[in-house]
Amino acid sequence: MIVGLIIACEVAFWVLLAAGLAFRYGLRMPRTGLALLLCEPLLEIVLFTVTAIDLKNGAEPDWRHGLAAVYIGFTVGLGHSTVKWADARVAHRFAGGPPPAKPPKYGTARTVHEWKVAGRWILASAVALVLLQGAVWYVGGAGDTGSLRAWQQRMLWLIGINVVIAVSYTLFPGRRPGGGGGGDGNTVDTEAGAGRPSRR
C-alpha cells in the first residue's frame, strides 16, 4: 500500500503541476492555478499520515516506510525548485516571459550556484533523516529498525556527495576557455522546453 501511495503522490504532483500551469497561463486564471499549485504539500501530508497509521497499527517497519520518508524529504527540498523551473519555461513559451537563464558556468557565480543546489539536496536529505529518526523512535527498541537505519545511511552519503561537489567548485571554480575575462558565466537558455534539470 505504501509504495502504491508513493507512486500515486508522484503522479498527482505532476498532474497538479500541469493543471496549475495550464490554468495560470493557458486559461488566464492565475488564482485558480496558484490554488492548484498550493495543493502540492497536501500530498506529503497524506503520505505521512498513512505511513504513521500503518506503523501504529503494528506494521513492521521496512524499506517502504523508509522510502516514504525519503520521498517526503525530497519533495520538501526539491519540490519548490521544480515548480519554479517548470513555471519559468511555461511562462516563456506560452505567456511571453523571458527565456529561462542557464546556470552560470564559471567563477564565483558557479560556486554560489553549486552551493545553492547542494543546499536543496542537503535540506531534502535532512528532512528525510529527521522523519526516519522519528520512525525509529516511534517503533522503539522492540521493533526491527534496520531498514530505516539503512535509509539514514544513504541520506548521509547523499549529503556528503553534495558537499564534496560544492567544495570542489569552491576550490576549482573554473575559468572561461582561452582565459577570457571575469564575469559570472551566465548564459540564456533559448530552448525553453529543454529536459528536466539535474543540478539546478
C-alpha positions as CSV (number, residue, x, y, z in Angstrom):
1,M,0.0,0.0,0.0
2,I,2.8,2.5,0.9
3,V,4.6,2.0,-2.4
4,G,1.3,2.4,-4.3
5,L,0.6,5.6,-2.4
6,I,4.1,7.0,-3.2
7,I,3.5,6.4,-6.9
8,A,0.1,8.0,-6.6
9,C,1.6,11.0,-4.9
10,E,4.3,11.4,-7.6
11,V,1.7,11.2,-10.4
12,A,-0.6,13.6,-8.5
13,F,2.4,16.0,-8.1
14,W,2.9,16.3,-11.9
15,V,-0.9,16.3,-12.6
16,L,-1.4,19.2,-10.2
17,L,1.7,21.0,-11.6
18,A,0.4,20.6,-15.2
19,A,-3.1,21.7,-14.2
20,G,-1.9,24.7,-12.2
21,L,0.3,25.9,-15.0
22,A,-2.5,25.3,-17.6
23,F,-4.9,27.4,-15.6
24,R,-2.3,30.1,-14.9
25,Y,-1.1,30.6,-18.4
26,G,-3.4,28.7,-20.8
27,L,-6.8,29.7,-19.3
28,R,-5.5,33.0,-17.8
29,M,-6.8,32.1,-14.4
30,P,-3.8,32.7,-12.2
31,R,-5.6,32.4,-8.9
32,T,-7.0,29.0,-9.7
33,G,-3.6,27.9,-11.0
34,L,-2.0,29.1,-7.8
35,A,-4.6,27.3,-5.7
36,L,-3.8,24.1,-7.5
37,L,-0.1,24.5,-7.0
38,L,-0.6,25.2,-3.3
39,C,-2.3,21.8,-3.0
40,E,1.0,20.1,-3.6
41,P,2.0,19.9,0.1
42,L,-1.2,18.1,0.9
43,L,0.1,15.1,-0.9
44,E,3.0,14.8,1.5
45,I,0.7,15.3,4.5
46,V,-1.5,12.4,3.3
47,L,1.5,10.1,2.7
48,F,3.0,11.0,6.1
49,T,-0.4,10.3,7.8
50,V,-0.9,7.0,6.1
51,T,2.6,5.9,6.9
52,A,2.3,6.8,10.6
53,I,-1.1,5.0,10.8
54,D,0.4,1.9,9.2
55,L,3.2,1.8,11.8
56,K,0.8,2.5,14.6
57,N,-1.4,-0.5,13.5
58,G,1.6,-2.8,14.1
59,A,3.2,-3.0,10.6
60,E,6.8,-4.0,10.7
61,P,9.0,-1.0,9.6
62,D,10.7,-1.9,6.3
63,W,12.2,-0.2,3.2
64,R,8.7,1.0,2.1
65,H,8.3,3.2,5.2
66,G,11.8,4.5,4.7
67,L,11.1,5.2,1.1
68,A,8.0,7.2,2.1
69,A,10.2,9.4,4.5
70,V,12.7,9.9,1.7
71,Y,10.1,10.9,-0.8
72,I,8.6,13.4,1.6
73,G,12.0,14.8,2.3
74,F,12.9,15.2,-1.4
75,T,9.6,16.8,-2.1
76,V,10.2,19.4,0.6
77,G,13.8,20.1,-0.5
78,L,13.3,19.9,-4.3
79,G,9.6,20.4,-5.0
80,H,9.6,24.2,-4.9
81,S,12.6,24.5,-7.3
82,T,10.9,22.0,-9.7
83,V,7.8,24.1,-9.7
84,K,9.8,27.3,-10.4
85,W,11.7,25.5,-13.2
86,A,8.5,24.4,-14.9
87,D,6.8,27.7,-14.3
88,A,9.7,29.7,-16.0
89,R,9.6,27.5,-19.1
90,V,5.8,27.6,-19.5
91,A,5.7,31.3,-18.9
92,H,8.4,31.8,-21.7
93,R,6.7,29.5,-24.2
94,F,3.1,30.5,-23.7
95,A,3.0,33.9,-21.9
96,G,5.8,35.9,-23.4
97,G,8.1,35.5,-20.4
98,P,11.9,35.9,-20.6
99,P,14.0,33.0,-21.6
100,P,15.0,30.9,-18.6
101,A,18.6,31.6,-17.6
102,K,21.0,28.7,-17.6
103,P,23.2,28.1,-14.6
104,P,26.5,30.1,-14.6
105,K,29.5,28.1,-15.9
106,Y,32.5,29.9,-14.4
107,G,33.9,31.7,-11.4
108,T,32.3,32.7,-8.2
109,A,28.8,32.6,-9.7
110,R,29.2,28.9,-10.5
111,T,30.4,28.3,-6.9
112,V,27.4,30.1,-5.4
113,H,25.1,28.2,-7.7
114,E,26.5,24.8,-6.7
115,W,26.2,25.6,-3.0
116,K,22.5,26.6,-3.6
117,V,21.9,23.3,-5.4
118,A,23.7,21.4,-2.7
119,G,21.7,23.2,-0.1
120,R,18.4,21.9,-1.6
121,W,19.7,18.3,-1.7
122,I,21.0,18.6,1.9
123,L,17.7,20.0,3.0
124,A,15.9,17.1,1.4
125,S,18.2,14.6,3.0
126,A,18.0,16.3,6.4
127,V,14.2,16.2,6.4
128,A,14.3,12.6,5.4
129,L,16.8,11.9,8.2
130,V,14.5,13.6,10.8
131,L,11.4,11.6,9.6
132,L,13.4,8.4,9.6
133,Q,14.7,9.1,13.1
134,G,11.1,9.9,14.2
135,A,10.0,6.5,12.9
136,V,12.9,4.8,14.7
137,W,11.9,6.4,18.0
138,Y,8.2,5.6,17.3
139,V,8.9,1.9,16.7
140,G,11.1,1.7,19.8
141,G,13.6,-0.9,20.8
142,A,11.2,-3.8,20.4
143,G,11.0,-3.4,16.6
144,D,13.5,-4.0,13.8
145,T,14.6,-0.6,12.6
146,G,17.5,-1.9,10.4
147,S,15.8,-0.9,7.1
148,L,15.2,2.6,8.5
149,R,18.8,2.9,9.6
150,A,19.9,1.8,6.1
151,W,17.9,4.7,4.6
152,Q,19.6,7.1,7.1
153,Q,23.0,5.9,5.9
154,R,22.0,6.6,2.3
155,M,20.9,10.1,3.2
156,L,24.2,10.8,5.0
157,W,26.1,9.6,1.9
158,L,24.0,11.9,-0.3
159,I,24.7,14.9,2.0
160,G,28.4,14.0,1.8
161,I,28.4,13.7,-2.0
162,N,26.7,17.1,-2.4
163,V,29.1,18.8,0.0
164,V,32.1,17.3,-1.9
165,I,30.7,18.6,-5.2
166,A,30.1,22.1,-3.8
167,V,33.6,22.2,-2.2
168,S,35.2,21.1,-5.5
169,Y,33.6,24.1,-7.2
170,T,34.8,26.3,-4.4
171,L,38.4,25.2,-4.8
172,F,38.3,24.9,-8.5
173,P,35.6,27.3,-9.8
174,G,36.8,27.1,-13.4
175,R,37.7,29.8,-15.9
176,R,36.5,30.8,-19.3
177,P,38.2,28.9,-22.1
178,G,41.0,30.9,-23.5
179,G,41.5,32.8,-20.3
180,G,38.7,35.3,-21.1
181,G,37.7,38.0,-18.6
182,G,35.8,37.5,-15.4
183,G,32.1,37.7,-15.4
184,D,29.7,35.2,-13.9
185,G,29.4,33.0,-17.0
186,N,25.7,33.4,-17.2
187,T,24.1,32.3,-20.5
188,V,20.5,32.3,-21.7
189,D,18.5,29.2,-22.3
190,T,16.9,29.6,-25.7
191,E,15.4,26.1,-25.5
192,A,12.6,26.7,-23.1
193,G,11.4,23.2,-23.5
194,A,14.7,21.6,-22.6
195,G,14.7,18.5,-20.3
196,R,14.2,18.5,-16.6
197,P,17.3,19.9,-14.8
198,S,19.5,17.7,-12.7
199,R,21.7,20.1,-10.7
200,R,19.8,23.3,-11.0
